[in-house]
Amino acid sequence: MSQRNTAVTDQVTDCPIREVLALIGDKWSAQVLVELGDGPRRFTQLERAIEGVSRRMLTLSLRNLERNGLVTRTVHPDSPPRVEYATTALVEEIREPLEALSAWARRAAPAITEARHAYDTRREEPVTPRA
C-alpha cells in the first residue's frame, strides 16, 4: 500500500461506525470473516470457499483485515511453509451478527433478484406523454 493511502486510513474519523462498517462491509471482508468463523483456514481453503473472489482480492482483503486487527496470519515452519488465517478476539463480539446477516442474505437473495427484475421491467416500459 502506498504511503499516501495508509496516511488516509490512519486518520481518526469523527464517525467510527462508518469506518468500521466500511472495513467489514466491503464485498469480500464479511465473507472472509464468516468463513474464518469455523476456525483457522489456509489461503486456498478460503479461495475455494468464497465464490467469485480472485486471488488478488482475497490477498488484499486478508491484509486489510490483518492490518486492522481482525485477522491473524500464522506461518508454520513446515516444508513447504504453511500459512493459516484466523479471526482475533475482536471478531468474536461481531461473529453472531455477521453470521445472522450472512444467513439472511442467502434467504433474501431470491426475493431481491425478483424485486430487481420487477423494477427493471417497470423502468423499461415506455412512458406515455401526458396531455
N, C-alpha and C positions, 0 to 999 in steps of 0.2 A: 504494500500500500504506500502511495506516495506520502511524503511528509505533509503536504498540503491537506490531503484527505484525512489523515489522522488528527491533524490540528483541529479540524472542524468537528470531528466526533469526540474529541476530548473536552470540548467546551461544556460547561454546566448549563443546562437549559432551564428556562422558567417553567417548563411543562414536562416533568419527568414521565408522566403517563404516556405522552406522545412518543417520547424516546424509547421507552420500554416496549410499547406496542409496535413500533417500527422494527425493533430488534427481533421480537418473537413472532411478529405477524407478517414477515415477508413471505414470499412464495415458498421457500424451502425450509426455513428455520423451524417453524412449528412442526412440520412433518419429521424433521430430524429429531427434535426433542421428544415427540411422541414415540418414534421408533426406538430411541435410546431408553425409553421408559421401561422396557423389558430387560434392561441390563446392557452391559458394555457390548459394543459391536465393532467389527473391523470395517474399514472403508468399503470394501467390496460387498459386505453384507448390507450396509446402508444403501449403497448404489443399487443393488438388486431390489431392495425392499421399497424404495421410493420411486414410484413410477414417473418417468419423464425427466428425472434430474440428470444433468450432464455431469461428467467428472469435474469439470471446471467449477460449475455452480455448487456442487457438493463440497468441494475443497474450500471455496470462498465462504460458504455458509458455516462450515465447521471452524474455520479460522476466526470468523467473526464471533461465533458463539464462545469459542475458547478465549478470545481476547476480552470478552465481556463477562467472563467468569461463570458461564452456564454449562460449559463442556470442558472435560479434561482430555488430554491426549497423552497416552502412556505408550512408550516404546519399550517393548520387551526384547532383551538382547539375545534372541534366538538367531538361528541361521536358516533362512534369511530373517532379518528383523521383523517383528510382528508389532503392529500399531493398533491400539484399541482406543475407542472414544467412549466416554461415559458422561452422564449428567452429574452436576455437582449438587450439593445440598440446597443450593439456591433454587434449583428447579423443583425440588420436592414440594415447595409451597404452591407451585402453579401446576403441578402434574395433573391433579384431578380436573381442574377447569380445562386444561389443554386436551385431555382425553375426551371429556364431555363435548367440547367443541368439535373435535375430530369425528366423534360418533354422529353428532348432529349433521355435520357436513355430508357424511355418507348417506344418511337418511334423507336429507333435504335435496340432494343433487338432482333426482328426477323431477321434483316439483320446480326447482329453479330453472332447469332446462326447459320445462314446459312453459313456464312464465315468460322466459326469454323468447321462445318461439312465438307465443301468442302476441307479445309486444311487437316483435319484428314484423309479424304478419299485419298487424294493425297499422304500423308505420308505413308499410309498402302499399297500402290501399290508396288509390288516387283520391285526392281531396277535391271535392266539388265546390266550385266557387259559389259564394252566397250572392243572392240577387240584391 
